[in-house]
Every structure is written in structure tokens, then in C-alpha cells.
Amino acid sequence: MTAPAPQFPAGFLWGVSASAFQIEGSPTADGRGPSSWDAFTKEQGRIKDGSHADVATDHYRRYREDVALMSELGVGAYRFSVSWSRVLPEGHGPVNRKGLDFYDRLVDELCASGIDPVPTLFHWDTPLALEERGGWLDRDTAERFAEYASVVAQRLADRVPMWITINEPAEVTLLGYGLGEHAPGKQLVFDALPVAHHQLLAHGLGVQALRAAGARRIGIAASHSPVWTAGDSDADREAAALYDTLTNRLFADPLLTGAYPDGLDALLPGPVAEDLKTISAPLDWYGINYYNPMLVGAPQPAADASDFGGIEIPSDLPFSIRQIEGYERTDFDWPVVPDGLRELLATMRERYGDRLPPVYITENGCSYGDGPDPATGRIADARRIAYHEGHVRALHEAIAEGSDVRGYFIWSILDNFEWAEGYRQRFGLVHVDYETQRRTPKESYAWYRDLIRSGR
């Protein structure tokens, strides 16, 4: 027999999510300036299917249609991102009023539909003018971010109940500046560590700017994964601990404890002690993006170089990422491990105690390429339903164990431009025909609608 569906607490927030670069398109409309990702997609060989995001899902022009889909779905919140270069084409200086007007209209449309707008101020698309001046390697970018946060909050804070400063600083550090798989495509490895510090500083300065402009309930969306040790050797344990430090604790520790893990301060640009006071400003909530655990062991020979989700991990790093066996896998070749979410929340609770504010799962999702049935037009994405049902049950278990989780955002409402993968990976509850831009809700959309209505 199927276990009874768990009941969630009253007021639990069910949401969906997306990001500006992945869905908006219209890259030059109404004065928008280029971003680091606009430039990156134009470089030969950067995007695996050779595509770009100039149209994406055309959300800039079709946002009312997309909000109507969310309204029918019944979500309480929509997590979107603001394109920094649409608001400030050079990353600083004169405000592009037409660009800011778009988000004003989007927020109004969401409010009119009874959906809470939850904007993310930075979701990887650095204004190109700032990137060319050093991007996140340059401390000045953090200062410019605070100015930008103030501009957006002054326009929207009267209607926005929750704010996210930065999305996944770990991925920008590792994939954008460390390994070169994402924009801006730099391969600095450990010399990318200043990028982590400057994003965290930007977050802290952004919190100050948001609060000064009247914003409420401010958090961050940080990616976290349980780190499993690949073997029983001391070398495996040391490698896994280092990976955990670099991908989890490097970001959560300064935010929640006001200190970096031991030994990292000396590798970061100063004044670190003074900056940490800004970085660790109390948060109203903490966002966690979860997809899967990571299995990590000692370095392997070059012939066995790690590969995860199409991302090659250099063999000269002091750890190696191994494939997790025994689980279903998504079309992105990521293992489906719902209990990893419960495990992660337990670790965060034990590691940070009462310094961890209420948590929202700001991203959780899966890529499956199911398309419309030629005869019926239905999109039977049973694997996506199973994925989310498993993770929702794991989340309920975490809450029962004592984790203070207040909401869950599915990634994503729409199929979209999936960064370096182009359009090859589909995460949406709604299928998008990229040639016609027709939206077709999948069966997972109906499943989520029913879950929201029942609270189970």
C-alpha cells in the first residue's frame, strides 16, 4: 500500500522558480545592457547545443501568460530574478527606467493574482561592463551590487514580501571562475576564492541596502549537498572534508557564524575580519538549493578524471568526485536521492543550531525530456512526479525531525535555457516548444496543483 500523503503545516509556502537570463529573452529590448552570459553564449563551443538565450522562453513579452499558468497552478509565491543589466545597463550609473518598469509590471501582475513576488537580485548574469573590469574578482563589484539592490528595492519593496540577494555563490565561484564551465569562463581553480568572498560581501552590503530601502524578510539562496565519503581511507575522508569545506562551509559558515572555516581567511582578500561583520548580518531566513549528494574521495589518476553532469573535474585537484551508484538518474545524469534532502537539513540543523534561521527550499528539481504525445498532446512525465513526491516526503520527515522549513520552490515553472547545456535539459512543470513558444502543462503540473490544494 502507498503510504498516506504527509500533511504540511498551515501557511507552508509552495512556490515555483525561474531566472531572468534563462527565460526572458529580449536581450536589447528597452535599453537592456549585455551581461557576462550574453558574451559567453556567443563564444564558440561554450554552449553544448550551440544555442543562445536571445529568445529563451520569451518571458519578457509573455509574462502575463506565464503568471496565469502560475495562478492556475495555485502557488503562493514565484521566485524570479531581476536582470541587473536590464536595470543598470553598465552595472552602475544611470537607471534604465524602462527595464525597471518591466519588473514593476511583473510584480503588479503577481500581486493581482495572489502570488507573492520573491525576487533574486543576482542569478549569475553579471553586467558585462562590470565583468570586463574584473567581475567578482574585483571588490568594487560588491559595492556596485549594493547600489543596484537599493535601486530595485526603492521601486518594489512596497509589494515584495521576501527578497533573495544572491543565488548560488558556490556555482559562480567554482563553475564560472574556477573551472571555466560557466560565464565568464575563467579557469583559476583555487585562485577563484576571492570570488566567493566578494559575493558574500555583496550579499552583506545588499542586506544593508535592502533594509535601508524598506525591504522585509531578506535571505540568500545557497546550494548545498551532503558530502559522502567514497572510501574508508584517511585520504578519502580528508578529501571529502575538504570538498565539504569548499562547497558548503565556505559559504554557510561566514553567513551564519561570522567566521570562515579554519585556514581559509589567509586565502581571501581583506579586510576579512571587518568584512565578516557585514557578511554575517542576521538573516530573516536561509534558502537552500538541493539537487543531490556528492560522493567524494581521494584524487584519482588522470585516466579516471571525474565527470559530473557533463562537467569535467581536473585530475590535479586534492579530491575526486565519484559516481553514486544504485539510484535512478535524471537526464542530466544526476542521482535521484530524496533522503539526501532530509540528511542535508539534519546536518545544517546540527552544524549551526539556533544560528540557522527558518529555511526555505529555494530550488529542487529534475531534468527529464518527456515531450507531448503525438496523438493526445499529453506530457506524461511520471519520473518528475516521482522525483518531487519523494523529495516532498523527505522534506516532511525533516520537519518532523525538527528542521524549521517554511516553504518549497520547484525548479522550474518552465522549460528554459539551461546555461551551458543550452536547451538540451528540461526542468519545467510546463513544456515549452521553443519554435512556437507554446506552453503545455505537463502531468507534473497537475500533480503539484493537487498537492498545493490539498496541503498533502
C-alpha positions in Angstrom: 0.0 0.0 0.0 1.1 3.6 -0.7 2.0 5.5 2.5 -0.5 8.2 3.3 0.4 11.6 2.0 2.0 13.8 4.7 0.2 16.9 5.8 2.3 20.1 5.9 1.9 22.9 8.5 -0.6 25.6 7.9 0.9 28.5 6.0 3.6 26.4 4.4 4.7 28.2 1.2 4.5 26.3 -2.1 6.3 28.1 -5.0 8.0 27.8 -8.3 11.1 29.5 -9.6 13.0 30.7 -12.7 15.8 33.2 -13.5 15.9 36.2 -15.8 18.6 35.0 -18.3 17.1 31.6 -18.7 13.6 32.8 -19.6 13.3 36.4 -20.5 14.9 36.8 -23.9 14.7 40.3 -25.5 18.4 41.0 -24.7 18.4 44.5 -26.1 14.8 45.5 -25.5 14.1 48.8 -23.8 17.7 49.6 -23.1 19.0 46.4 -21.5 22.8 46.1 -21.5 24.7 42.9 -22.2 25.6 40.5 -19.4 28.5 38.1 -18.9 26.3 35.3 -20.1 25.3 37.1 -23.3 29.0 37.3 -24.1 29.7 33.7 -23.0 27.0 32.2 -25.2 28.5 33.9 -28.3 31.9 32.2 -27.7 32.3 29.2 -30.0 31.9 25.9 -28.2 30.7 27.3 -24.8 27.1 26.1 -25.1 26.8 22.3 -25.8 24.0 22.6 -28.3 25.4 25.7 -29.9 22.3 27.8 -28.8 21.9 31.2 -27.1 19.3 32.8 -24.9 18.3 35.7 -27.2 14.7 34.4 -27.2 14.8 31.8 -24.4 11.1 31.4 -23.5 10.2 34.9 -24.5 9.0 35.7 -20.9 9.8 39.4 -21.3 6.8 39.6 -23.7 4.8 36.7 -22.4 5.0 37.2 -18.7 1.2 37.6 -18.3 0.6 34.2 -19.9 3.2 32.7 -17.5 1.7 34.4 -14.4 -1.7 33.0 -15.5 -0.2 29.5 -15.5 1.2 30.0 -12.0 -2.2 31.3 -10.9 -3.9 28.2 -12.2 -1.3 26.1 -10.5 -2.2 27.7 -7.2 1.3 28.6 -6.0 1.7 31.1 -3.2 5.0 32.5 -4.5 7.1 32.9 -7.6 10.8 33.2 -7.2 12.2 35.1 -10.2 15.4 37.1 -10.8 16.0 40.6 -11.8 18.4 41.2 -14.7 21.0 43.6 -13.2 21.9 44.8 -16.7 18.3 45.4 -17.6 18.0 47.9 -14.6 21.6 49.3 -14.8 23.0 48.6 -18.3 26.6 49.4 -17.2 26.2 47.7 -13.8 26.1 51.2 -12.2 25.3 54.7 -13.1 22.0 55.9 -14.7 19.0 53.7 -14.1 17.2 52.3 -17.1 13.7 53.2 -16.2 12.1 51.1 -18.9 14.0 48.0 -17.7 12.9 48.6 -14.1 9.3 49.2 -15.3 9.2 45.6 -16.5 9.7 44.2 -13.0 7.2 46.7 -11.7 4.6 45.3 -14.1 5.6 41.7 -13.3 5.2 42.4 -9.5 1.8 44.0 -10.1 0.7 41.1 -12.2 1.8 38.6 -9.5 0.1 40.5 -6.7 -3.1 40.8 -8.7 -3.1 37.0 -9.0 -2.5 36.4 -5.3 1.1 35.3 -5.8 3.9 36.6 -3.6 6.8 38.0 -5.7 10.2 36.7 -4.5 12.9 38.5 -6.5 16.5 37.3 -6.6 18.8 40.2 -7.3 21.7 38.2 -8.8 21.3 34.9 -10.6 24.7 34.7 -12.3 24.2 37.3 -15.1 26.8 40.0 -14.2 26.6 43.1 -16.3 29.3 42.8 -19.0 30.8 46.2 -18.2 31.5 45.1 -14.7 32.8 41.7 -15.8 35.3 43.4 -18.1 36.5 45.4 -15.2 37.3 42.3 -13.2 33.8 41.0 -12.3 33.6 39.2 -9.0 37.4 39.1 -8.7 37.1 42.9 -8.1 35.9 44.1 -4.7 34.2 47.1 -6.4 31.6 44.7 -7.8 30.2 44.1 -4.3 29.8 47.9 -3.8 28.0 48.2 -7.2 25.7 45.4 -6.2 24.6 47.3 -3.1 23.8 50.3 -5.2 21.8 48.1 -7.6 19.9 46.5 -4.7 18.9 49.9 -3.4 17.5 50.9 -6.8 15.4 47.8 -7.1 14.1 47.9 -3.5 13.1 51.6 -3.8 10.8 50.7 -6.6 9.5 47.3 -5.5 9.8 47.0 -1.7 6.2 48.2 -1.0 4.9 45.0 -2.7 7.6 42.4 -2.2 7.3 40.3 1.0 10.6 38.3 0.5 13.9 39.1 -1.0 16.9 37.0 -2.1 20.3 38.7 -2.6 22.4 36.2 -4.5 21.8 32.8 -6.0 24.4 30.0 -5.5 27.6 31.9 -5.0 29.4 28.5 -4.9 28.5 27.8 -8.5 29.6 31.2 -9.7 32.9 30.6 -7.9 33.5 27.0 -9.0 32.0 26.8 -12.4 32.4 30.4 -13.6 35.9 31.3 -12.3 37.4 28.0 -11.1 36.7 25.6 -13.9 35.5 27.8 -16.7 32.4 25.8 -17.5 30.1 28.8 -17.0 30.5 32.5 -17.6 32.9 34.2 -17.5 34.8 31.1 -18.4 37.9 31.5 -16.3 40.0 28.6 -15.1 41.6 29.9 -12.0 41.0 26.9 -9.7 41.9 27.9 -6.2 42.8 31.4 -7.3 39.0 31.9 -7.7 38.5 32.1 -3.9 38.2 35.9 -3.9 35.1 35.5 -6.0 33.4 33.7 -3.0 34.4 36.4 -0.6 33.3 39.3 -2.9 29.9 37.7 -3.5 29.4 37.2 0.3 30.4 40.8 0.8 27.9 41.8 -1.8 25.3 39.9 0.0 26.0 41.7 3.3 26.1 45.1 1.7 23.0 44.2 -0.2 21.2 43.3 3.0 22.1 46.7 4.4 20.9 48.5 1.2 17.6 46.5 1.1 16.8 47.2 4.7 17.5 50.9 4.3 15.0 50.9 1.4 12.3 49.3 3.5 12.7 45.7 2.3 11.4 42.9 4.5 12.3 39.2 5.1 15.7 39.0 3.4 17.6 35.8 2.7 20.0 34.1 0.3 19.7 31.1 -2.0 22.8 28.9 -1.4 23.4 25.5 -3.0 24.2 22.7 -0.5 24.7 19.0 -0.8 25.5 16.2 1.6 29.1 15.0 1.0 29.5 11.3 1.2 33.0 9.7 1.6 33.9 7.4 -1.2 36.1 5.0 0.9 37.4 4.2 4.3 40.9 5.6 3.9 42.2 8.7 5.7 42.9 10.2 2.2 39.2 9.7 1.2 38.0 11.2 4.5 40.3 14.2 4.1 39.3 14.8 0.5 35.6 14.6 1.4 36.1 17.0 4.3 37.9 19.5 2.1 35.2 19.3 -0.6 32.5 19.9 2.1 34.5 22.9 3.3 34.9 24.4 -0.1 31.3 23.9 -1.4 29.2 24.1 1.8 31.0 25.6 4.8 32.9 28.3 2.8 29.6 29.9 2.2 27.3 29.0 5.2 29.9 29.5 7.9 30.6 33.2 7.3 26.9 33.9 6.8 25.7 32.1 9.9 28.7 32.2 12.3 30.6 35.2 11.2 33.8 33.2 10.6 35.4 31.3 7.7 36.5 27.7 8.2 39.9 27.4 9.8 42.7 28.3 7.4 40.7 30.0 4.7 41.0 33.6 6.0 44.6 33.8 4.8 43.5 32.9 1.2 40.8 35.6 0.9 41.2 39.3 0.2 40.9 41.6 3.1 40.0 43.2 5.3 38.4 39.8 6.1 37.6 40.4 9.8 35.9 43.7 9.1 34.1 42.3 6.1 32.8 39.3 8.1 30.8 41.7 10.3 28.9 42.8 7.2 28.6 39.3 5.7 27.1 37.9 8.9 24.3 40.4 9.3 21.3 38.5 10.7 19.1 36.9 8.0 15.3 36.6 8.2 15.5 33.2 6.5 18.0 30.9 4.7 17.4 29.5 1.3 18.8 26.0 0.3 19.0 24.7 -3.2 19.2 20.9 -3.2 19.6 18.5 -6.1 21.7 15.5 -4.9 24.5 14.4 -2.6 28.1 14.3 -3.8 30.4 11.3 -3.4 34.0 12.4 -2.9 37.3 10.6 -2.4 41.0 10.9 -2.7 42.4 12.1 -6.1 42.4 9.6 -8.9 44.8 9.2 -11.8 44.2 11.4 -14.8 42.8 8.5 -16.7 40.0 8.3 -14.2 39.3 12.1 -14.1 36.0 13.0 -12.5 33.0 13.9 -14.6 29.7 15.0 -13.1 26.7 16.1 -15.1 29.0 16.8 -18.1 31.4 18.9 -16.1 34.9 17.7 -16.1 36.7 18.0 -12.8 40.5 18.4 -13.2 42.5 15.4 -12.0 45.1 17.5 -10.2 42.6 18.7 -7.5 43.1 17.3 -4.0 39.8 15.3 -4.3 37.8 13.4 -6.9 34.1 13.2 -7.5 32.8 9.7 -7.9 29.5 8.5 -9.4 26.9 7.5 -6.9 25.6 4.0 -7.8 22.3 2.3 -7.0 19.9 5.2 -7.7 17.7 6.3 -10.5 19.3 9.1 -12.6 17.9 12.2 -14.3 18.5 13.1 -17.9 21.3 15.3 -16.5 22.8 12.1 -15.1 22.3 13.3 -11.6 21.4 10.6 -9.0 17.8 10.9 -7.5 18.3 10.7 -3.7 15.3 12.2 -1.9 16.6 11.3 1.5 19.6 13.4 0.8 17.4 16.5 1.4 16.4 15.2 4.9 20.1 14.4 5.6 21.2 17.8 4.5 18.7 19.6 6.6 19.7 17.5 9.6 23.3 18.4 9.1 22.6 22.1 8.8 20.5 22.0 12.0 23.2 20.1 13.9 26.1 22.2 12.5 24.5 25.7 13.1 21.9 25.2 15.8 20.0 28.3 16.7 22.2 30.4 14.3 20.3 28.8 11.4 17.2 30.9 10.7 14.0 29.4 9.2 14.7 27.6 6.0 13.1 27.7 2.6 14.0 25.1 -0.1 14.5 27.7 -2.8 15.3 25.2 -5.6 14.7 21.5 -6.1 14.1 19.9 -9.5 15.0 17.4 -12.1 15.6 17.3 -15.9 13.6 14.9 -17.9 13.0 15.3 -21.7 9.4 14.0 -21.9 7.5 15.7 -24.7 3.9 15.8 -25.9 2.3 12.5 -27.1 1.8 12.8 -30.8 -1.7 11.5 -30.6 -3.1 13.2 -27.4 -0.7 16.1 -26.8 -0.4 15.0 -23.1 3.0 15.1 -21.5 3.2 12.1 -19.1 6.3 12.9 -17.0 5.9 10.3 -14.4 9.6 10.4 -13.4 9.3 14.1 -12.5 6.2 13.4 -10.3 8.0 10.5 -8.6 11.1 12.8 -8.1 9.1 15.6 -6.4 6.9 13.3 -4.4 10.0 11.6 -3.0 11.6 14.9 -2.1 8.4 16.3 -0.6 8.1 13.3 1.7 11.7 13.6 2.7 11.1 17.3 3.5 8.1 16.3 5.6 10.4 13.9 7.5 12.9 16.6 8.1 10.3 18.9 9.5 9.1 16.1 11.8 12.7 15.7 13.0 12.9 19.3 14.0 14.0 21.3 10.9 12.2 24.6 10.7 11.4 24.6 7.0 8.7 27.1 5.8 8.5 26.6 2.1 9.4 24.7 -1.1 10.1 26.1 -4.5 10.2 23.7 -7.5 12.8 24.4 -10.2 11.3 25.3 -12.6 7.9 26.6 -13.7 9.0 26.5 -17.4 11.5 24.5 -19.5 14.2 27.1 -20.3 17.7 27.8 -21.4 19.8 25.6 -19.1 23.1 27.5 -19.1 26.0 25.6 -20.7 23.6 22.8 -21.7 21.5 25.2 -23.9 18.1 23.7 -24.4 19.0 20.1 -24.0 17.8 19.8 -20.4 14.2 20.3 -19.4 13.3 21.1 -15.8 9.9 22.7 -16.2 6.5 21.8 -15.0 5.4 23.4 -18.2 6.7 22.2 -21.6 7.9 24.9 -24.0 8.0 24.4 -27.7 11.0 26.6 -28.5 10.0 27.2 -32.1 6.4 28.3 -31.4 6.8 29.3 -27.7 3.6 27.3 -27.0 3.3 26.4 -23.3 1.8 23.0 -22.4 1.4 22.0 -18.7 2.9 18.5 -18.0 1.2 15.9 -15.8 3.6 17.0 -13.0 2.0 20.5 -13.2 -1.4 18.8 -12.4 0.3 16.8 -9.6 1.7 19.9 -8.0 -1.6 21.7 -8.3 -3.3 18.9 -6.5 -0.6 18.8 -3.8 -1.0 22.6 -3.2 -4.8 22.4 -3.0 -4.7 19.5 -0.5 -1.7 20.6 1.6 -0.7 16.9 1.3 
